[in-house]
Amino acid sequence: MLGEFDKAMDQLQTAVKMNARDYDAQYTLGLAHLKRRDVAQARRIYDQMLGQLGSKPQLHVLIGRAFRETGFLSEAIDEFAKAVELDPRFPRVHFYLGLTYLLRDGADRLGDAEKQFKIELAEHPDEFFASYYLGITATVQRNWTAAVDYLQKAAKVQPETLIPISFWARPG
């Protein structure tokens, strides 16, 4: 958290040597490598975790989030796509994939992102983020009716997060 990645890596490597099944330490060590822009070393750690724990959607999502949060968006997309292959109904996997499309490619992938958000919402109707980002994509496309509908749904699911629903209400 202090940005002292060399110190952190020393401590985390010691923790992993002491307990080869300390997956929190392994994951965090991978993050430290990503923060230092050493994708190859992080990949080795994450592949080792996949070998130990098995190729499961939740692990691919976790690894994908590590890549996304550190700016390695193509690698994140690959991980989210693997999670989708393993379990297309896994919670938030389509949202993460769509969001990462937008982060990496911007408006060029708006349609692909929108498709992923819609899949997420179809599988998980009360998913706030899918509703919210569908509202954003509809806004970008100037589809005001859809934007209002999605944002109202998001506000109903998680009212403390968004401005009041009455703001989005259609006139009349």
PyMOL commands that set and color helices and strands:
alter all, ss='L'
color gray80, all
select helices_A, chain A and resi 5-18+23-35+39-53+57-69+73-86+93-123+128-140+144-157+165-168
alter helices_A, ss='H'
color red, helices_A
deselect
rebuild
show_as cartoon
